[in-house]
Amino acid sequence: MELNTAIAGMAAAEEGTERLDRGGLISAILVGLIGAIVIFITPGFLAVVAQKTGFDNDQLGYLAAWDINAMGVTIGLSTFALAKVRWRLAVGLGLTLIVLGNLLTAAVISFPAMAAARVVSGAGEGIAIGFAFAALGRAKNPDRAFAIYLVTGALLSSGFLYMLPLIMDVVAPSTFFIAIAGFAGLVMLSLRAFPDGSKDEPDIFAAGDGKLDLRAASGALLGVFLLFFAMGAVWSYSERIGQLSQLTDGAIANGLSIGTMAGVVGAGLAGVLPRRWGRSWPLVFSGAIGTVSFLMFRDHVTPTAFVLACTMMMFSWNFAQPLLSGICSEACQRGRVVCAMGSIQTFGTGLGPAAAAATLVTGSFTVMIYAASLILALSIVVTIVTMRWSRQPA
């Protein structure tokens, strides 16, 4: 194994942890899906917002950052709230904010009002993701649980992105956001099965057996941040890259949907990898595929290259995520580090398009693409070094 099954001194603290049953798994997946819906369908989300408001590329990038970074803040707060609040009540609050934020989004049109609405929704999304990730981290096989979550999300988002041109033709943008609010309301019905982990959750700062190895956790989380920063930047603007290359709406929809389906394959493959293979070489493989996909977005992109780039990027991203989730879950089987991972990866995904927006003054995506390639490579190096480092006695 490349990472100890649990951090030294944690074994006694893990014995009382409530494991996830089937009903809890389904509820956690539903909560996680509605929480991460903007991330799963970012290009489509921005396209719908552009249709509703007429915002330019810079504004769209900053709007996505407001939503996703608000999400990151509340995921981080959720990490510290795991031992303080009833999980079901917290998730209920998060879903309520998602409903409110999307109804506000449907009602407003100016940039400041839209940004405020997305902050409200993003705050709720972060609560949902944070507690859902903590619940999934309690599964008997966290890698597989996260793979199921990602496969489900990729299947649903792939269908949405494939149908995006039709949806934008027949459904008003406001109706789209009202539908998201309705789905969040329906997810509330599953909360009876959601685990109420606060009853056996020690404080994250507890001394003794519950104390975290911050060295290993920090290195792993830095690697997560860098990977999601790079992927989030390119994925958010993939639809805009297709538009700049004058691809048809159908060609763009095909690329986004086929790419998302490739994410299903990537997540599923990561979930069935033999554990004896470890995680280093699979992560190197993922990074190489992702880097090639970024470079294929340079200059004028043909329809075939667009499909291949989306396919390889989403395969790489979703192949890496269960591996990273497994690393963080093994660092703390109570779900604290993997919950923090949810915050870190969300900040990365949100800051990526915001940083990319600052490079678009020339009207070209070239600087963004090369920078994302370097950051992705760095993320793989940091993660592997951390895994090697964590095997050594502190």
C-alpha positions in Angstrom: 0.0 0.0 0.0 1.2 3.5 -0.8 -0.5 5.1 2.2 -1.0 3.7 5.6 -4.5 2.3 6.2 -5.0 4.9 8.9 -2.7 7.6 10.4 -0.7 6.3 13.4 -2.7 6.7 16.6 -6.1 6.8 14.8 -7.1 3.1 15.1 -8.9 3.4 18.5 -10.8 6.5 17.3 -12.0 4.8 14.2 -13.6 1.8 15.9 -16.8 3.6 16.8 -17.4 5.1 13.4 -20.8 4.4 11.9 -20.4 2.8 8.5 -22.6 3.7 5.5 -25.4 1.4 4.6 -27.1 1.2 1.2 -29.8 3.7 2.0 -27.3 6.1 3.3 -25.1 5.6 0.2 -28.1 6.5 -2.1 -28.9 9.6 0.0 -25.3 10.7 0.1 -25.0 10.4 -3.6 -28.2 12.4 -4.2 -27.1 15.1 -1.8 -23.6 15.2 -3.4 -25.1 15.4 -6.9 -27.3 18.4 -6.3 -24.4 20.0 -4.4 -22.0 19.6 -7.3 -24.5 20.2 -10.1 -22.8 23.4 -11.2 -19.4 21.7 -11.4 -20.8 18.7 -13.3 -22.4 20.9 -15.9 -20.2 24.1 -15.8 -20.0 24.7 -19.6 -23.8 24.2 -19.9 -24.5 26.3 -16.8 -22.4 29.2 -18.2 -24.1 28.8 -21.6 -27.6 29.1 -20.0 -26.5 32.1 -18.0 -25.1 33.7 -21.1 -28.4 33.2 -22.9 -30.3 34.7 -20.0 -28.0 37.7 -19.4 -25.7 38.3 -22.3 -22.6 38.3 -20.1 -19.2 38.2 -21.8 -16.5 35.5 -21.2 -14.8 37.5 -18.4 -18.1 38.0 -16.5 -19.1 34.3 -16.9 -15.8 33.2 -15.5 -16.1 35.5 -12.5 -19.7 34.4 -11.9 -18.7 30.7 -11.9 -16.0 31.7 -9.4 -18.5 33.4 -7.1 -20.7 30.3 -7.0 -17.9 27.7 -6.7 -15.8 29.7 -4.2 -18.9 30.2 -2.0 -19.3 26.5 -2.2 -15.7 26.0 -1.1 -16.1 28.2 2.0 -19.0 26.2 3.3 -17.4 22.9 2.5 -14.5 24.1 4.7 -16.8 25.1 7.5 -18.6 21.8 7.2 -15.3 20.1 8.0 -15.2 21.7 11.4 -19.0 21.3 11.9 -19.0 17.5 11.6 -18.8 17.0 15.3 -20.9 20.0 16.3 -24.2 19.7 14.4 -26.7 17.1 13.4 -25.8 16.0 9.9 -29.4 15.8 8.6 -30.3 19.2 9.8 -27.2 20.7 8.3 -27.9 19.1 4.9 -31.5 20.3 5.1 -30.2 23.8 5.6 -27.9 23.4 2.6 -30.7 22.2 0.3 -32.9 25.1 1.4 -30.2 27.5 0.4 -29.9 25.8 -3.0 -33.6 26.2 -3.5 -33.5 29.9 -2.6 -30.4 30.7 -4.6 -31.8 29.1 -7.8 -35.1 30.8 -7.4 -33.3 34.1 -7.0 -31.1 33.3 -10.1 -34.3 32.8 -12.1 -35.6 36.2 -11.0 -32.6 38.5 -11.6 -30.5 39.6 -14.6 -27.9 42.1 -13.5 -24.4 40.9 -12.7 -24.3 42.0 -9.0 -27.7 40.5 -8.3 -26.8 37.3 -10.2 -23.5 37.0 -8.3 -25.3 37.4 -5.0 -27.9 34.7 -6.0 -25.1 32.3 -6.9 -23.3 33.0 -3.6 -26.5 31.9 -1.8 -26.8 28.8 -3.9 -23.1 28.1 -3.7 -23.2 28.3 0.1 -25.9 25.6 0.1 -24.1 23.5 -2.4 -21.0 23.5 -0.2 -22.9 22.3 2.8 -24.4 19.5 0.7 -21.1 18.4 -0.7 -19.2 18.6 2.6 -21.5 16.4 4.5 -22.1 14.1 1.4 -18.3 13.6 1.1 -18.0 12.9 4.8 -20.7 10.3 4.5 -19.2 8.7 1.4 -15.8 8.6 3.2 -17.4 6.2 5.7 -18.1 3.6 3.1 -16.4 0.2 3.5 -14.6 0.9 0.1 -14.3 4.7 -0.3 -12.7 4.5 -3.7 -15.7 2.5 -5.0 -18.3 4.7 -3.2 -16.8 7.9 -4.8 -16.6 6.1 -8.2 -20.3 5.3 -8.0 -21.0 8.9 -7.2 -18.9 10.2 -10.1 -20.3 7.7 -12.6 -23.9 8.7 -11.6 -23.1 12.3 -11.9 -21.3 11.9 -15.2 -24.2 9.9 -16.7 -26.7 12.5 -15.8 -24.6 15.5 -16.8 -23.7 13.8 -20.1 -27.3 13.5 -21.0 -27.9 17.1 -20.1 -25.0 18.4 -22.1 -26.0 16.3 -25.1 -29.5 17.8 -25.0 -28.2 21.3 -24.2 -29.0 22.9 -27.7 -32.6 21.5 -27.5 -33.0 22.6 -23.9 -31.8 26.1 -24.7 -34.3 26.3 -27.7 -37.4 25.1 -25.8 -36.8 25.9 -22.2 -36.4 29.5 -20.8 -33.3 30.0 -18.8 -35.4 30.9 -15.7 -37.2 27.6 -16.0 -33.9 25.8 -15.9 -33.0 27.3 -12.5 -36.4 26.7 -11.2 -36.0 23.0 -12.1 -32.8 22.8 -10.1 -34.6 24.3 -7.1 -37.3 21.6 -7.5 -34.8 18.8 -7.7 -33.1 20.1 -4.5 -36.5 20.0 -2.8 -37.0 16.4 -3.8 -33.6 15.4 -2.5 -34.8 16.5 1.0 -37.1 13.5 1.0 -34.0 11.2 1.2 -32.6 12.7 4.3 -34.2 10.1 6.6 -31.6 7.6 5.3 -28.6 10.1 5.5 -26.2 9.1 8.3 -26.3 11.3 11.4 -22.6 11.1 12.1 -22.3 13.8 14.7 -23.2 11.4 17.4 -19.9 9.6 17.1 -17.7 12.3 15.5 -14.9 13.7 17.7 -13.8 17.2 17.2 -11.3 17.7 14.4 -8.9 19.4 16.8 -9.2 16.7 19.5 -6.0 15.6 21.1 -4.7 12.1 21.3 -6.1 9.4 19.1 -8.3 11.8 17.1 -5.4 14.1 16.2 -4.7 14.5 12.5 -1.3 14.1 10.8 -1.3 17.5 9.2 1.9 16.9 7.2 0.3 14.1 5.1 -3.1 15.7 4.9 -1.7 19.1 3.8 0.4 17.5 1.0 -2.5 15.5 -0.3 -4.8 18.4 -0.2 -2.3 20.7 -2.1 -2.2 18.1 -4.8 -6.0 18.0 -5.0 -6.2 21.8 -5.2 -3.7 22.1 -8.1 -5.4 19.3 -10.1 -8.9 20.8 -9.8 -7.5 24.4 -10.4 -6.1 23.2 -13.8 -9.1 21.1 -14.7 -11.7 23.6 -13.6 -10.1 26.4 -15.7 -10.1 24.4 -19.0 -13.4 22.6 -18.4 -15.3 25.8 -17.6 -14.2 27.4 -20.8 -14.4 24.4 -23.1 -17.8 25.5 -24.5 -16.4 29.0 -25.1 -13.3 27.5 -26.9 -15.7 25.7 -29.2 -17.6 28.9 -29.9 -14.3 30.8 -30.6 -13.4 28.0 -33.1 -16.8 28.5 -34.8 -18.0 25.0 -34.1 -21.7 24.3 -34.5 -23.8 24.0 -31.4 -24.3 20.3 -32.2 -20.6 19.7 -32.4 -20.0 21.4 -29.1 -22.8 19.5 -27.4 -21.4 16.2 -28.8 -18.0 17.0 -27.4 -19.2 17.9 -24.0 -21.6 15.0 -23.7 -19.2 12.4 -25.0 -16.5 13.8 -22.8 -18.7 13.5 -19.8 -19.5 9.9 -20.7 -15.7 9.3 -20.9 -15.7 10.5 -17.3 -18.0 7.6 -16.5 -15.5 5.2 -17.9 -12.6 6.9 -16.0 -14.4 6.9 -12.6 -15.6 3.3 -13.1 -12.1 2.1 -14.1 -10.6 3.8 -11.0 -13.1 2.1 -8.9 -12.2 -1.4 -10.1 -8.4 -1.1 -10.2 -6.7 -3.8 -8.1 -5.3 -2.2 -4.9 -2.0 -3.9 -5.4 -1.4 -1.6 -8.4 -1.2 1.3 -5.9 -2.0 4.9 -6.9 1.3 6.4 -8.2 1.3 5.1 -11.7 -2.4 5.5 -12.3 -2.1 9.1 -11.3 0.9 9.6 -13.7 -1.2 8.0 -16.4 -4.1 10.4 -15.6 -1.9 13.4 -15.6 -0.4 12.6 -19.0 -3.8 12.1 -20.6 -5.1 15.3 -19.1 -2.1 17.3 -20.3 -2.5 16.1 -23.9 -6.2 17.0 -23.8 -5.4 20.6 -22.7 -2.9 21.0 -25.6 -5.5 19.8 -28.1 -7.6 22.9 -27.3 -4.9 25.3 -28.7 -5.5 27.5 -31.7 -8.4 26.6 -34.1 -10.0 23.4 -32.8 -11.7 21.1 -35.3 -14.9 19.2 -34.4 -12.9 15.9 -34.1 -10.2 17.5 -32.0 -12.8 19.1 -29.7 -14.5 15.7 -29.1 -11.1 14.0 -28.4 -9.9 16.8 -26.1 -13.2 16.8 -24.0 -13.1 13.0 -23.9 -9.5 12.7 -22.7 -9.9 15.6 -20.2 -13.0 14.2 -18.5 -11.6 10.7 -18.5 -8.4 12.0 -16.8 -10.2 14.1 -14.3 -12.7 11.5 -13.2 -10.1 8.7 -13.2 -7.9 10.7 -10.8 -10.7 11.9 -8.4 -11.6 8.5 -6.8 -7.9 7.8 -6.3 -7.4 11.2 -4.6 -10.6 10.6 -2.5 -9.3 7.2 -1.4 -6.0 8.8 -0.3 -7.8 11.4 1.8 -10.3 8.8 3.1 -7.4 6.6 4.3 -5.9 9.6 6.1 -9.0 9.8 8.3 -11.7 7.1 8.0 -14.2 9.4 9.9 -14.4 11.5 6.8 -12.7 14.7 8.1 -9.9 14.9 5.5 -12.1 13.9 2.6 -14.6 16.5 3.7 -11.7 19.0 3.7 -10.8 17.7 0.2 -14.3 18.7 -0.9 -13.5 22.2 0.1 -10.1 22.3 -1.4 -11.1 20.9 -4.7 -14.0 23.3 -4.9 -11.8 26.3 -4.3 -9.5 24.9 -7.0 -12.4 24.5 -9.5 -13.7 28.0 -8.7 -10.4 29.8 -8.8 -9.4 28.1 -12.0 -11.9 29.9 -14.3 -11.4 33.2 -12.3 -7.6 33.0 -12.9 -8.2 32.0 -16.5 -10.5 35.1 -17.0 -7.6 37.3 -16.2 -5.6 35.8 -19.1 -8.3 36.4 -21.7 -7.6 40.1 -22.4 -6.0 39.0 -25.7 -9.1 37.0 -26.7 -6.9 33.8 -26.8 -7.0 30.8 -24.5 -3.3 29.9 -25.2 -1.8 31.3 -22.0 -4.5 29.5 -19.9 -3.9 26.2 -21.7 -0.1 26.2 -21.1 -0.4 27.3 -17.5 -3.0 24.7 -16.8 -0.7 22.0 -18.3 2.1 23.0 -16.0 -0.1 23.1 -12.9 -1.6 19.7 -13.7 1.9 18.2 -13.9 2.8 19.8 -10.6 -0.3 18.4 -8.9 0.7 14.8 -9.8 4.3 15.4 -8.5 3.1 16.8 -5.2 0.6 14.0 -4.7 3.1 11.2 -5.4 5.8 12.8 -3.2 3.3 13.1 -0.4 2.3 9.4 -0.7 6.0 8.4 -0.6 6.6 10.8 2.3 3.7 9.5 4.4 5.1 6.0 4.4 8.1 7.3 6.3 8.0 7.6 10.1 7.2 11.2 11.2 
